[in-house]
């Protein structure tokens, strides 16, 4: 291994050598699983604030944001006015470049406003999952050392005011409008809420205290002169599918360019309007949704605070959206509704990501929802997030069996996780990613950063992938999810895809559980379609003669739902623990 150093770390921010979409070693295509994205279109070298200002100059009078539930719509210029007001007030309160403000609330207008106000003047936006409970919230705020926190008073089963007061009882003794000093959250100075203006909660201030401010362009412009596109501007916590969340520190260049190139592959322009029912705290909503739109002069719609299929369909109809984002289960929910009253004539594109899309679902999205230009994306929080995306003219079978081709200015390879050697095409291995999109670091976690990003700047994703000779990539599983039964490597994804061919099955998640003889056995968790009945024997018989004997699930559990992250990923570690508990009487048999 080469010694890690500042020079080597800097390599990941350097421009990728100018090369074409992927290297062909002969006229038959790739032989090695190593692809490099096109660099003919240069990277954006602006900060997010500079880019937004440029868009205001071009598209100022055009609509940019629509919040259906709150009945708010604004143009680029109108939103800019409020952004400058909030930026001014934050600067007046002493916030400066590099300070952190956490947003702890579901999708709403204030989320967008605070995000852009922070990013305009170099304050690091810290995305907090609105599903967090006390210990998670305390950990996230203290790890990122948030100076400010923005909340809604309550949402669904979460009472955010009570949570904050429990962590910061000092708020009950803090005079309204003065700085907080908390024992448990020592970095925190201000908490604002977005509830009704008349509601008072001790020292918790109202968001309008930031909005009711005269604009000071000179102050804001002065703050912007010290900013670089390589500054960290966003902290996003990983989704927690492994049980632990880390804080990915992302720069202006990371997320601005990723949004721009994602929108480019969707062929977005000022005539497009995208419905975003996915969470803003996640890259899917913020980067693939908001920044993809803003960088192309497009507008977007937030149908509600959280996902509701009927609300998303209604917003898509009412605002004549041309695009719709979501994970496959969201689109399944749409297709189960009575769609006769909705007009989807304007729909053409969108992004489906988070998990594999069954071909039947994709075809129905095209036939029923008119999403002929639907694209598939692959990525991870640490890569801003997208590294592979299908094109709008890719055939359907490519969109459901692959994650598309490499993004511009990105380099990816599939390696043997044991030797580190680059695999041949169509040979599975670990996907590694390099380029402008790789996060700067895990915030305040240098060892975790060192473990994830090698000395050549490649982010080791932990995903098992193959790349074919045409440059299309496919994800075949997680290295940590790989089941090793008696020395045989078994891909859960392979079994999941096979079981999904049964017309009684709605969804499947396969995990490995402890076995004293073989080390691990295959366990399948199955959600049946409404009204369908299946037994364990039915599943086993369905697999016989079609699947190798060692891949047939030994344990089968039927369930109505899977534990999911808010970004739509199955928490397999929860299913694994539950299965081991049922089988062995404890979460882990090891």
C-alpha positions in Angstrom: 0.0 0.0 0.0 1.2 3.5 -0.8 1.5 5.8 2.2 -1.5 8.1 2.5 -0.7 11.8 2.4 -2.1 15.2 1.6 -0.9 14.9 -2.0 -2.7 11.6 -2.5 -5.9 12.8 -0.8 -5.9 15.9 -3.1 -6.0 13.5 -6.1 -9.7 12.9 -5.6 -10.5 16.6 -6.1 -8.3 16.9 -9.2 -10.0 16.8 -12.6 -10.3 13.4 -14.2 -8.1 13.1 -17.3 -10.1 14.0 -20.4 -11.3 10.8 -21.9 -14.4 9.5 -23.6 -17.3 7.7 -22.0 -15.4 4.5 -21.4 -12.2 3.0 -22.6 -12.5 0.4 -25.3 -9.6 -2.1 -25.2 -10.8 -3.5 -28.6 -13.6 -3.2 -31.0 -15.7 -5.7 -29.1 -15.9 -3.4 -26.0 -14.5 -3.4 -22.5 -12.5 -6.3 -21.2 -11.8 -4.9 -17.7 -14.5 -3.6 -15.4 -13.1 0.0 -15.3 -15.0 2.9 -16.8 -14.3 6.7 -17.0 -17.0 9.2 -17.7 -17.0 11.9 -20.4 -15.3 15.2 -19.6 -16.3 17.2 -22.7 -18.6 19.4 -20.6 -16.7 21.1 -17.8 -17.5 20.9 -14.1 -19.3 23.8 -12.5 -16.8 25.8 -10.4 -19.4 28.0 -8.6 -20.7 27.8 -5.1 -24.4 27.0 -4.8 -25.1 30.6 -4.0 -23.3 31.8 -7.1 -25.1 29.3 -9.2 -28.5 30.3 -7.8 -27.7 34.0 -8.4 -26.9 33.2 -12.1 -30.2 31.3 -12.4 -32.1 34.3 -10.9 -30.6 36.5 -13.6 -31.8 34.1 -16.4 -35.0 32.7 -15.0 -36.0 35.3 -12.3 -39.7 35.5 -13.3 -40.2 31.8 -13.7 -41.7 29.6 -11.1 -39.2 27.5 -9.0 -40.9 26.2 -5.9 -44.4 24.9 -5.2 -45.4 23.5 -1.8 -48.8 21.9 -2.4 -49.8 21.3 1.3 -48.7 24.8 2.4 -50.1 26.5 -0.8 -46.9 28.4 -1.5 -45.5 29.1 -4.9 -42.6 31.4 -5.7 -40.4 32.4 -8.6 -36.6 32.3 -8.6 -36.6 36.0 -7.8 -39.2 35.8 -5.0 -37.4 32.9 -3.3 -34.1 34.8 -3.7 -35.6 37.8 -1.8 -36.4 35.6 1.2 -33.0 33.8 1.0 -31.2 37.1 1.2 -33.3 38.1 4.2 -32.6 35.0 6.1 -28.9 35.0 5.2 -28.6 38.6 6.4 -30.2 37.8 9.7 -28.0 34.8 10.3 -24.9 36.9 9.6 -26.2 39.5 12.0 -26.5 36.8 14.7 -22.8 36.0 14.3 -23.0 32.9 12.0 -20.0 32.6 9.8 -18.5 30.3 7.2 -18.2 26.8 8.5 -20.8 27.1 11.3 -23.4 24.4 11.3 -27.2 24.7 11.3 -29.3 21.5 11.6 -32.7 21.1 10.0 -34.8 18.7 11.9 -38.2 18.6 10.2 -40.0 17.0 7.3 -40.4 18.5 3.8 -41.7 22.0 3.7 -41.0 25.5 2.3 -38.9 26.5 5.3 -36.6 23.5 4.7 -35.8 24.8 1.2 -35.5 28.5 2.4 -33.1 27.7 5.3 -31.0 25.3 3.1 -30.3 28.0 0.4 -29.9 30.7 3.0 -27.2 28.7 4.7 -25.5 27.6 1.5 -25.5 31.2 0.2 -23.1 32.4 2.9 -21.1 29.3 3.7 -23.0 28.0 6.7 -23.0 24.2 6.6 -26.5 22.8 6.2 -26.8 19.7 8.5 -29.6 17.4 7.5 -31.2 15.6 10.4 -33.6 12.7 9.8 -37.0 13.7 11.2 -37.5 10.1 12.4 -34.6 10.5 14.9 -35.3 9.9 18.6 -33.5 11.5 21.5 -30.2 9.5 21.5 -29.9 9.8 17.7 -30.6 13.5 17.7 -28.2 14.2 20.6 -25.5 12.2 18.8 -26.0 13.9 15.4 -26.0 17.5 16.9 -23.0 16.8 19.0 -21.0 15.1 16.2 -21.6 18.0 13.8 -21.5 20.6 16.6 -24.6 22.4 15.3 -24.8 26.1 16.4 -28.4 26.4 15.3 -31.4 24.1 15.0 -34.6 24.5 13.0 -37.7 22.3 13.9 -41.4 22.0 13.5 -43.3 21.7 16.8 -44.5 18.2 16.0 -45.2 15.8 13.2 -47.0 12.5 13.2 -45.8 10.7 16.4 -42.8 13.0 17.0 -43.1 15.9 19.5 -40.0 17.8 18.5 -40.5 20.6 21.1 -40.6 18.0 23.9 -37.5 16.3 22.5 -35.5 19.5 22.3 -36.7 20.6 25.8 -35.7 17.2 27.2 -32.2 17.5 25.7 -32.0 21.3 26.6 -34.0 22.0 29.7 -32.0 25.2 29.8 -34.4 26.5 27.0 -37.1 26.9 29.7 -34.8 29.4 31.5 -33.5 31.1 28.3 -35.0 34.5 27.5 -36.6 34.7 24.1 -34.1 36.1 21.6 -31.0 35.3 23.6 -28.4 32.7 23.2 -28.9 29.2 24.6 -26.2 27.5 26.8 -26.9 23.7 27.1 -25.0 21.1 29.0 -25.9 18.2 26.8 -25.7 20.1 23.5 -22.8 22.5 24.3 -22.5 23.9 20.7 -26.1 24.8 20.3 -27.0 28.5 20.6 -30.3 29.0 18.8 -33.5 26.9 18.2 -36.2 28.1 15.8 -39.6 26.5 15.1 -41.8 26.7 12.1 -45.2 26.4 13.8 -47.9 29.0 14.1 -46.3 32.4 14.9 -48.3 32.9 18.1 -47.0 29.6 19.6 -44.3 30.2 22.2 -42.1 27.6 23.6 -39.8 29.3 26.2 -36.5 30.2 24.5 -37.4 28.5 21.2 -37.6 31.3 18.6 -39.9 31.6 15.6 -38.7 31.2 12.1 -40.2 34.6 11.2 -37.6 36.2 13.4 -35.2 35.3 10.6 -37.5 36.3 7.8 -38.6 39.7 9.2 -35.3 41.3 8.4 -34.2 44.0 5.9 -31.9 42.6 3.2 -28.3 43.6 3.4 -26.8 42.8 0.0 -23.4 44.2 1.0 -23.2 42.0 4.0 -24.2 38.9 2.1 -21.9 39.6 -0.9 -19.0 40.2 1.5 -19.6 36.8 3.1 -19.7 35.1 -0.3 -16.3 36.5 -1.3 -14.6 34.1 1.1 -16.3 31.0 -0.2 -14.9 28.3 -2.4 -16.7 25.6 -4.3 -14.5 23.1 -2.5 -15.8 24.2 0.9 -17.9 21.7 2.9 -21.5 23.0 2.7 -23.7 20.0 3.6 -23.5 17.3 6.2 -25.7 14.3 5.5 -25.9 11.2 7.7 -25.8 7.8 6.1 -29.0 6.0 5.9 -28.4 3.5 8.7 -29.0 0.2 6.8 -26.1 -1.3 8.8 -27.3 0.2 12.1 -24.8 3.0 12.4 -24.9 6.4 10.7 -21.8 8.4 9.8 -21.7 12.0 8.8 -20.7 12.6 5.2 -19.2 16.0 4.6 -20.1 17.2 1.1 -18.9 20.3 -0.8 -20.6 22.8 -3.1 -18.8 21.1 -6.0 -20.0 17.6 -4.8 -23.7 18.3 -4.7 -24.0 21.1 -7.2 -22.3 19.2 -10.0 -24.1 16.0 -9.2 -27.5 17.6 -9.4 -26.5 19.3 -12.6 -25.4 16.1 -14.3 -28.3 14.1 -13.0 -30.7 16.7 -14.5 -28.7 16.7 -17.7 -29.2 13.0 -18.2 -32.9 13.5 -17.6 -32.8 16.3 -20.3 -34.3 18.8 -17.9 -34.9 22.4 -19.0 -36.9 25.4 -17.9 -40.1 23.8 -19.1 -39.9 20.9 -16.7 -41.5 20.6 -13.2 -40.6 17.7 -11.0 -42.7 16.3 -8.2 -40.5 15.4 -5.2 -42.3 13.2 -2.7 -39.0 11.8 -1.3 -37.4 13.3 1.8 -35.3 16.5 1.5 -32.9 15.4 4.3 -31.7 12.7 2.0 -29.6 13.2 -1.2 -32.5 11.9 -3.3 -34.7 14.9 -2.4 -32.0 17.6 -2.1 -29.6 16.8 -4.9 -31.5 14.6 -7.4 -34.6 16.7 -6.8 -34.0 20.3 -5.9 -30.5 20.9 -7.2 -31.2 19.0 -10.4 -34.1 21.3 -11.0 -32.5 24.6 -10.0 -29.4 24.1 -12.1 -31.5 23.6 -15.2 -34.0 26.4 -14.6 -36.7 23.8 -13.8 -39.3 24.1 -11.0 -40.2 21.5 -8.4 -43.2 20.5 -6.3 -43.3 19.3 -2.7 -46.6 17.5 -2.4 -46.5 17.3 1.4 -44.5 16.8 4.6 -43.9 13.1 4.0 -44.9 10.5 1.4 -48.5 10.1 0.7 -49.4 8.4 -2.6 -52.6 10.3 -3.1 -51.1 13.6 -2.3 -48.2 13.0 -4.7 -50.6 12.0 -7.5 -52.8 15.0 -6.9 -49.9 17.4 -6.9 -48.5 15.8 -10.1 -52.0 16.4 -11.7 -52.6 19.9 -10.3 -49.2 21.3 -11.2 -48.9 19.5 -14.5 -45.6 17.9 -13.5 -43.3 16.6 -16.2 -41.4 14.4 -13.8 -41.9 12.3 -10.7 -39.3 10.9 -8.3 -39.5 7.9 -6.0 -38.3 4.5 -4.9 -40.0 1.4 -6.5 -42.4 0.9 -3.6 -43.7 4.4 -4.1 -44.5 3.8 -7.8 -46.1 0.5 -6.8 -48.4 2.5 -4.5 -49.3 4.9 -7.3 -50.2 2.0 -9.6 -52.5 0.5 -7.0 -54.7 3.6 -6.9 -57.6 4.6 -9.0 -55.9 6.7 -11.6 -58.8 7.6 -13.8 -59.3 11.1 -12.3 -55.7 12.2 -12.9 -54.2 13.6 -16.0 -50.6 12.5 -16.6 -50.2 13.8 -20.2 -47.3 16.1 -19.2 -45.4 13.4 -17.3 -42.4 12.0 -19.2 -39.4 11.5 -16.8 -38.3 11.0 -13.2 -35.9 9.0 -11.2 -36.4 5.6 -9.6 -33.7 4.7 -7.2 -33.1 3.0 -3.8 -33.7 -0.6 -4.9 -34.2 -2.8 -7.9 -37.3 -2.1 -10.0 -39.3 -5.1 -11.3 -39.7 -5.0 -15.0 -43.5 -5.2 -14.7 -43.5 -2.0 -12.5 -41.3 -0.1 -15.0 -43.5 -1.1 -17.9 -46.6 0.0 -16.0 -44.9 3.3 -15.2 -44.4 3.8 -18.9 -47.8 2.6 -20.0 -50.0 4.0 -17.2 -48.1 7.0 -15.8 -46.6 8.0 -19.2 -43.0 8.0 -17.7 -41.4 7.0 -21.0 -38.1 8.9 -20.0 -37.8 7.4 -16.5 -34.2 7.0 -15.4 -32.6 4.7 -12.9 -29.9 6.0 -10.6 -27.3 4.4 -8.4 -25.3 6.1 -5.7 -24.6 6.6 -2.1 -24.5 9.5 0.3 -20.7 9.6 0.3 -20.7 10.1 -3.5 -23.1 13.0 -3.5 -24.9 10.6 -4.5 -25.0 9.5 -8.1 -22.3 7.7 -10.1 -24.3 5.7 -12.6 -27.6 6.6 -14.3 -29.6 5.2 -17.2 -30.3 7.4 -20.2 -33.8 8.4 -21.3 -33.4 6.4 -24.5 -32.1 3.2 -22.8 -34.4 0.2 -23.5 -36.6 -0.9 -20.7 -34.7 -4.1 -20.0 -31.5 -2.1 -19.5 -33.3 0.2 -17.0 -34.5 -2.7 -14.8 -31.4 -5.0 -15.1 -28.7 -2.3 -14.8 -28.0 1.0 -13.2 -27.0 2.6 -16.5 -23.6 4.0 -17.4 -21.0 6.1 -15.7 -21.6 9.8 -15.0 -19.5 12.5 -16.4 -16.2 13.3 -14.6 -16.4 10.0 -12.7 -14.2 7.0 -12.7 -15.3 3.6 -11.4 -13.9 0.1 -11.3 -14.9 -3.2 -9.9 -12.2 -4.9 -7.8 -11.6 -8.3 -6.2 -12.1 -7.3 -2.6 -9.4 -9.7 -1.5 -6.6 -8.8 -3.9 -7.6 -5.3 -5.0 -7.1 -6.2 -8.6 -9.5 -4.9 -11.2 -12.0 -7.6 -12.3 -12.8 -8.6 -15.9 -16.1 -7.6 -17.3 -19.1 -9.5 -16.0 -17.1 -10.7 -12.9 -18.6 -9.5 -9.6 -16.5 -7.5 -7.1 -16.6 -4.4 -5.0 -17.5 -1.1 -6.8 -15.0 1.7 -6.2 -15.7 5.3 -7.2 -13.4 8.3 -7.8 -13.9 11.9 -8.9 -15.4 15.3 -8.0 -18.4 13.5 -6.4 -16.5 11.7 -3.5 -17.2 13.4 -0.2 -14.4 15.4 1.5 -14.6 13.3 4.6 -16.7 11.7 7.3 -17.1 14.7 9.6 -14.9 14.4 12.7 -14.2 10.7 12.0 -10.7 10.5 10.4 -10.3 6.8 10.8 -13.7 6.1 9.2 -12.6 8.4 6.3 -9.3 6.5 6.0 -11.1 3.2 5.9 -13.5 4.3 3.2 -11.3 6.2 0.8 -8.0 4.7 -0.3 -4.8 6.5 -1.1 -5.7 6.9 -4.7 -9.0 8.6 -3.9 -11.3 5.7 -4.6 -14.4 5.4 -2.4 -15.0 1.8 -1.5 -18.7 1.5 -1.7 -19.2 -1.9 -0.1 -21.6 -2.8 -3.0 -21.0 -5.8 -5.2 -21.3 -5.0 -8.9 -20.5 -6.1 -12.4 -19.8 -4.0 -15.4 -20.5 -5.5 -18.9 -18.5 -4.9 -22.0 -20.8 -2.0 -23.1 -20.2 -0.1 -19.8 -23.5 -0.9 -18.2 -23.2 -1.7 -14.5 -25.4 -3.8 -12.3 -25.5 -4.1 -8.5 -25.6 -7.7 -7.4 -25.6 -7.1 -3.6 -23.8 -5.8 -0.6 -20.5 -7.4 0.4 -21.7 -7.4 4.0 -25.0 -9.0 2.9 -23.3 -11.8 1.0 -24.3 -15.2 2.5 -21.6 -17.8 2.9 -23.1 -21.2 3.3 -20.7 -24.0 3.7 -18.1 -22.2 1.7 -20.5 -21.2 -1.1 -21.0 -17.5 -1.8 -24.7 -16.7 -2.2 -26.0 -13.4 -3.5 -29.3 -12.4 -1.7 -30.2 -10.2 -4.7 -30.2 -13.3 -7.0 -32.7 -15.1 -4.8 -34.8 -12.0 -4.3 -35.1 -11.5 -8.0 -36.1 -15.1 -8.6 -38.8 -15.1 -5.9 -40.2 -11.9 -7.3 -41.1 -13.8 -10.5 -43.8 -15.5 -8.5 -47.1 -13.7 -9.2 -48.2 -14.0 -5.6 -45.2 -12.1 -4.3 -45.1 -8.4 -3.8 -41.7 -7.9 -2.2 -38.8 -10.1 -0.9 -35.8 -9.5 1.3 -33.2 -12.3 1.7 -30.7 -12.4 4.6 -28.2 -14.8 6.0 -28.9 -16.3 9.5 -26.6 -18.3 11.8 -26.3 -22.0 11.3 -24.0 -24.2 13.5 -23.3 -26.6 10.6 -22.9 -24.4 7.5 -22.1 -21.1 9.1 -25.1 -19.4 7.5 -28.4 -20.4 6.0 -30.6 -18.5 3.6 -33.7 -16.8 5.1 -36.4 -15.1 3.0 -38.8 -12.5 4.3 -41.8 -12.3 1.9 -44.6 -9.7 1.5 -47.5 -11.2 -0.4 -49.8 -9.4 -2.8 -53.1 -8.4 -1.4 -55.5 -11.4 -1.1 -52.8 -14.0 -2.0 -51.9 -17.0 0.2 -48.6 -18.9 0.3 -47.0 -21.4 2.6 -43.4 -22.1 3.3 -43.7 -25.4 1.3 -45.1 -23.4 -1.6 -42.0 -21.3 -1.6 -39.6 -24.2 -1.4 -41.5 -26.1 -4.2 -41.4 -22.9 -6.4 -37.6 -22.9 -6.0 -37.0 -26.6 -6.7 -35.6 -27.5 -10.1 -35.0 -23.8 -10.7 -32.5 -22.8 -8.0 -29.4 -24.6 -6.8 -30.3 -26.6 -3.6 -28.0 -24.5 -1.4 -29.7 -21.3 -2.5 -33.2 -22.5 -1.5 -34.3 -20.6 1.6 -34.2 -22.8 4.7 -36.2 -20.3 6.7 -39.2 -18.4 5.4 -41.1 -15.7 7.1 -44.2 -13.8 5.8 -44.7 -10.2 6.8 -46.8 -7.2 5.9 -44.0 -4.6 5.9 -40.2 -4.4 6.0 -38.3 -2.1 8.3 -37.2 0.8 6.1 -35.1 3.9 6.2 -36.8 7.1 5.3 -34.9 7.0 2.0 -36.6 3.7 1.1 -34.0 1.1 1.8 -34.7 -2.1 3.6 -32.9 -2.4 7.0 -31.6 -5.9 6.5 -29.8 -5.9 9.8 -33.2 -5.6 11.5 -34.6 -8.5 9.5 -31.4 -10.5 10.3 -31.7 -9.9 14.0 -35.4 -10.7 14.0 -34.8 -14.0 12.2 -32.0 -15.0 14.5 -34.2 -14.1 17.5 -37.0 -16.3 16.1 -34.8 -19.2 15.2 -32.1 -19.2 17.9 -33.7 -17.1 20.7 -31.1 -14.3 20.3 -30.3 -11.6 17.8 -27.1 -13.1 16.7 -26.3 -16.8 16.7 -22.6 -16.1 16.4 
